[in-house]
Amino acid sequence: MTIVTAAKPGAALWNPQAHMPTARAKRLVITGGQGAWLETSTGDRLLDATASLWHANIGHGRERLARAAYDQMVKLETYHTFGRFSNEPALELADRLAEMGPIPGAKVMLTSGGSDSVDLACKLARRHWQLEGRADKKIILSRDGGYHGLHAFGTSVAGLQYNRDGYGTPSLIPETARISTNDIDAVRRSVTELGPDNIAAIIAEPVIGTGGVIGPAEGYLEGLEELCRRHDILLIADEVITGFGRTGRQFASQRWGIRPDLVTMAKGVTSGYAPLGGVLVAPQVADRFFEGADAPMFRHGLTYSGHATACAVALANLDVIEEEQLVERAAWLENVLEKVVAPLTDHELVEEVRAGAGFMAGIHLHDGVVGDSIAEACTDAGVLIRVIHDNTLQICPPFVTTEDELDLIATTIAQALDAYLTRRTTS
């Protein structure tokens, strides 16, 4: 007789970006949240030091956003926006995003998330040059260490090699290349070597997020813009993480005074309460698609582009950010965070502390330090931390986090580092 053993609940779930034997063995189930705090299936309470995946900007458990979703759903859950169709929340949100963004006169294409937005922006950049009659301009450049999601284009322009490996070719989409993370002179040399007439666009996170929380070197972003203008290259600012307040301005492009041709967005537009993203498109790229009977079509779209409920949630989220002055709060908390993590610079296990380029920080640990062990110790102590690229602890709290809670994050990391060092010294 064969005995069938019942699988554990959730055994079928395949977690993204996970070593599944480890993920299943150490699964952490989040069941609730309020403000900057989370609850787990085991009854533990955790301070969310990462704002989930960089997106829980207004904090968890906002009934107002749930009501906005409910009110929209009972009226019209959604209707597609292909062709001549639209819905009221999509129209209202597009106008609002165009008004608040860093591109005057922008048009807005809505997506379901950040990877969708990157895919759209890169396709549109290439389409633009085809319509300009400059068919050789196909290469998309991206920064070493940059992360742009995991669709085909995002994988191809990734500056993290392990996200590019394993698909049988150096790049899923071949016409891509990496440029220096922060050395603008090296970027100029790369553009010269590749040939400006072959380059469609440069895509860059103003502050690299998953690649280790790396702010821009002085003059780097401005140098990218100048280089793009001089050589007829489109500049794509990937603001999926930095958009909607994370750097103390609505968009990081505004903080550093650059004017991109396209801006990708997601995460903070809804604070994660619904999946939504979009791309702001400058008039010099968008206008030809809007003018004249012979205007070309951009044959791109998603079933949930302009999803009515997601757009209604986004509008409510933007209202909360504005009414509670959370962008200004993020700017103030940036300074507090930079101050409380500064002492970690002197810790024996720390290579570098990166802070001061927005309300986020990265604690880069020395090689040989098991970052996952430090992160798990912090989580066990009540502060949810995770490890990102280059053995870096990510700190990116909700905008509603208090000064005392920021101090708790830094203190908990210091204690975890001390305990790890003691174990290593005595073992």
C-alpha positions, -999 to +999 in steps of 0.1 A: +000+000+000+013+034-010+011+060+018+007+096+005+020+122+028+001+154+028+022+184+016+026+214+038+003+243+030+018+264+003+042+237-008+034+245-044+046+281-042+078+288-062+093+320-047+109+345-070+147+350-068+149+322-043+170+291-036+139+270-030+153+244-006+164+273+017+132+293+011+109+264+020+129+255+051+130+291+064+097+304+051+086+336+068+049+342+063+037+378+067+001+380+078-006+416+087+008+451+089+002+485+104+023+515+097+060+505+097+053+472+115+044+437+103+029+406+119+039+370+111+021+337+111+039+328+143+027+360+161+060+379+159+060+417+153+087+430+129+098+465+120+098+467+082+132+482+075+130+475+038+094+488+030+088+453+016+105+455-019+112+493-016+076+501-021+056+504+012+061+542+013+030+552+032+031+522+055+009+491+058-028+488+067-042+520+053-080+516+053-084+546+031-067+528+002-088+497+008-119+518+006-107+534-026-103+500-041-137+488-029-155+519-041-140+515-075-146+478-078-183+481-070-186+507-096-163+492-123-135+469-114-117+478-147-121+480-184-092+478-209-076+509-224-067+495-258-078+515-289-103+542-281-113+527-248-105+541-214-118+545-179-120+575-156-093+567-130-068+560-158-075+593-174-073+612-141-041+594-130-023+600-163-029+638-161-018+639-125+014+620-132+022+641-162+018+673-140+040+661-111+068+645-131+101+659-143+092+660-180+071+691-192+043+681-215+048+644-209+025+617-221+019+586-199+016+549-207+004+528-178+017+493-170+013+467-143+047+472-126+083+482-129+096+454-151+067+462-175+077+498-175+114+491-183+103+468-212+080+495-226+106+522-223+134+502-240+110+491-268+098+527-273+134+540-275+142+517-303+109+524-321+117+561-319+149+558-338+134+535-364+108+561-371+135+587-373+151+568-401+182+559-380+178+522-380+213+515-366+205+531-332+195+500-313+219+495-284+206+502-249+234+511-224+230+505-186+252+510-156+272+482-140+253+473-108+220+486-121+188+466-118+159+470-141+136+441-134+136+407-150+115+409-182+135+401-213+147+437-217+153+441-180+174+409-179+193+421-209+202+455-195+209+442-160+242+454-145+242+423-122+258+395-141+241+367-122+207+379-134+219+377-170+235+343-169+220+309-178+199+316-208+222+303-235+233+337-248+252+367-233+220+388-236+184+378-242+182+409-264+216+412-280+220+450-285+229+459-250+261+470-232+272+481-197+288+514-188+307+526-157+286+529-125+298+564-116+328+574-138+314+597-165+347+599-183+346+561-187+311+564-200+322+589-226+349+564-238+324+536-240+300+557-261+329+566-284+339+529-288+304+517-295+296+546-318+269+571-309+251+563-341+245+528-328+231+538-294+194+542-289+193+550-251+210+550-218+189+537-189+200+546-154+186+544-118+194+579-103+203+560-071+211+523-077+189+503-054+193+465-055+228+469-068+239+481-033+222+515-026+248+536-046+242+573-050+254+592-081+289+606-081+290+644-083+282+654-119+275+619-131+238+622-139+243+656-153+271+642-174+248+614-187+222+640-198+248+661-216+263+631-233+228+620-245+219+655-258+252+658-277+249+624-294+212+621-300+208+593-274+176+590-253+180+592-215+157+568-196+156+575-158+145+543-141+127+557-111+108+526-101+124+528-066+132+566-064+099+579-077+072+594-054+094+607-026+122+583-018+149+610-024+130+638-008+115+650-041+087+635-061+113+622-085+151+619-081+154+635-116+141+667-099+166+664-071+196+662-094+182+686-119+181+663-150+154+661-176+152+626-190+133+616-222+115+588-205+109+580-168+099+545-156+079+543-125+060+518-103+063+508-066+057+542-048+028+552-071+005+529-051+029+521-022+023+485-031-014+485-024-021+475-061+002+465-089+007+495-112+035+512-131+040+536-160+063+555-183+065+593-187+074+601-223+087+634-235+070+653-263+099+648-287+093+611-285+055+610-279+041+637-301+044+619-335+021+592-322-006+618-313-006+641-343-021+637-378-042+611-396-010+593-407+004+591-371+021+557-365+009+533-338+031+520-310+020+484-309+025+477-273+001+472-244-009+451-214-042+436-204-041+456-172-027+489-186-047+516-169-065+491-146-092+512-131-090+498-095-052+501-095-054+537-108-080+546-081-057+532-054-028+552-069-048+584-067-057+577-031-020+569-023-009+602-039-035+621-019-021+606+013+015+615+003+004+650-004-019+656+026+006+641+051+036+658+034+054+625+032+079+636+006+091+664+029+091+639+057+113+615+036+137+643+030+140+650+068+143+613+076+171+609+051+193+630+074+182+611+105+190+578+089+224+590+077+232+600+112+221+568+130+239+545+106+271+565+105+287+547+136+285+514+117+312+527+094+337+519+122+326+483+128+351+456+121+328+437+098+316+467+077+333+477+044+313+508+037+281+526+048+262+542+019+237+568+029+227+604+021+213+599-014+177+595-003+158+579+025+177+546+022+210+531+031+232+502+024+255+486+049+282+469+028+298+440+047+333+427+042+338+396+021+336+365+042+309+379+064+277+359+059+253+386+052+223+363+054+233+354+089+233+390+099+199+397+083+183+367+099+197+377+133+182+412+128+148+397+118+149+373+148+155+404+170+124+421+155+138+442+126+132+428+091+164+432+070+175+416+038+207+412+019+210+427-016+239+428-041+275+427-030+268+415+006+249+447+014+222+451+041+193+471+026+176+498+047+146+515+030+119+521+056+084+534+050+080+572+052+059+569+084+089+554+103+098+574+134+132+586+146+132+560+174+124+533+149+153+543+128+176+542+158+162+507+165+172+496+130+208+508+134+211+495+169+198+461+160+222+458+131+251+468+154+241+441+179+238+415+152+273+424+139+287+423+174+272+389+181+285+375+148+320+388+155+319+372+189+309+339+175+336+341+149+363+351+174+355+323+199+348+295+174 
